[in-house]
Amino acid sequence: MVSLLRSKNMLRVLFFSSFVLILLSCTSQKIAGVQEVDAFFQVRVPGTIPMLAEGGAPDASYIDTIYVVYIQATGSLPLWEKAWKASQSFDIEVTQITDQSVPVGFHKSTCQEIRLGKKQGRQFYKLLLKKTGDNRQQPKVQRGELILQGRQQGREVFYPIQRITELQMPLHE
């Protein structure tokens, strides 16, 4: 009788432990080092696109959306490879920011200036997303979501961003 009770308790402990491990592995992915993420976009339409450096105007039918992500991190970031938004893919250009604060632009609906400040003990990065035509191997993207894809410690990582703030012109670069 005692051995039967022990085996039932062992099964319960084993079942509970398995459940906890599965639950932990299914929670959203936490990427080592990433502490704070702020994402912004700006729609550029004819009339708001600056003249080319050579003095000519860009194609008048050109409409584009620019995405910029700011990340504050401790330690090393993943090697960011691609980003995804809806059915679009983007290459990622990473720049480390050394200034204590950076002007991002003006909020589209409130017209208030947005500035981001570097917190003590963190590195500050700007990720400029550049549109590509390569939509192969696209991860599942939720409506309105932006996904960063990269590699960290030899494994592929994905970082979803749900909150993306729209800016007015100009977008500081």
N, C-alpha and C positions, 0 to 999 in steps of 0.2 A: 504494500500500500504506500509506504514512504517513497519508494523508488518511482512509483507512478506519479505522485505529487511533484517530486523533483523534476521529472521529465516534462510535466505540464508547465511548471514554472520556467524551465529552461526554454521551452517552445515559445512561451509568452515573451521572455526576454529577447530571444532571437528574433521573433516577429517584430517587436517594438524597435529594436536596434536597426533592423532592415528598413522599417518604415521611416525612421529618422534619417538614415543615410540617403534614401531615395528623395525625401523631402528636401534635404539640403542640396542635393545635386540638381534639383529642378528649379530652385529659386533663381532669380535673375542674376546674371553673371556680374560679379564684382571684379573689376580689373585693378590689379595691384598698382598703387601709386596714384590713381585718378581720385582727386578729392572734390573737385568742383568743375562743372561743365556749363557753359553758357553758349547758346547757339543763336545765330541771327541770319536773316535773309533780307534781300532787297531785290525788288523787281525793277529791272531797267528797261525802259521803253523808249522808242524814238523821241528825241527832245531832251532826254535826261542822260544820254550816253555822251561822254566827253569826246571832243575831236581827237583824231589820231595825231600822234607826235609829228608826223610829216605835214600836218595841216589839213588833211582830207577828212571827210566825214565817213563814218562807218555806214554800212548798208542800212538804209532807212527802215527796212522791214525787220531789222534785228531786234528781237525781244529776248531778254535773258534774265535769269534769276541767279543771284550770287549768294552763296552760302559761306559763312565764316563761323568757326567754332573756336571758343577760347577755353583752354583747359588749365587748371591749376593742379599741380601734382607734387607728390613727395616721392623721391626715387625716380627710377626710369620709367618712361612711358612705353607702351607697345610700339612696334614699328608699324605705323599706320600705312596701309596699302591702298584701300579703296573706301569709298563711302557710297551709300545708296539712299535715294529719296524717290518714292513712287517707282517709276520704271526707269529712272535715270541713274547712271553710274558716274562716279567722280574719282579723279586722282586727287591725292591729298598733298599739299605743299605745307610743310611744318616749319614754323619760324619761332625761335625762342625769343620771348620779350624780356628785355632787361629793365625797362622802365617800371617804376612803382605803380603807375596807373596809365591807362590807355583810353583815349576817346573812341567809342565804337560808332556812334552816330546818334540819330534822333529817333525816338519811338514813333512809329507811324500814326498811331491814334492819339497819343497824349502830347506829342511834340516835345517831350522832355528829353534832354540830353542823357545819353547812357554812357557812363564811364565805368570801367572795371579796374579794380585795384588788386595788386598782388598781395597775398597774405604772407606774413612772416614765415620763413622756413619752407616755402614752396617755390617750385619753378613755374613759370608762366609761359604758355605756348599759344600761338595762333595757328589754326588749321584753315587754310584757304582751299576750298573745294573747287576743282576744275573739271568741267563736264567732259566726259569721254563718250564714245559710241559703243563701248564694250559692255554689253549687258549680260554676258555669259556668267553663269554661276552666281546668279543673283539670289541673296538670301530672302526669306519671306519678310516683307516690309509691311507693317501695319499702316493704315491710312494716316497721313500726316506725320509719320515717323521718319527720322533720319537715322541711319545706321552707319557707324564707323566700323571698319573691318581691319584687323591687323594681326600681328604675331607677337606673342610675349612668352618668353621662356620656352620656345619651341612648339607652342601650341597656338592654334587659330583662336582669336577672340573677336567678339562682336559687342559693340557698345551702342545700345539704342538710346535715342534722344527724342523725347516726346514734345518738349516745350521749345519752340523756335519762335523768336520775336521778330516781327517785321519792322524794318527800318525805313526811314525816308531817305531821299538823296541828300548829301553824298554819303557814301560808305567810306570811312577812313581806312586806308590801306597801309 
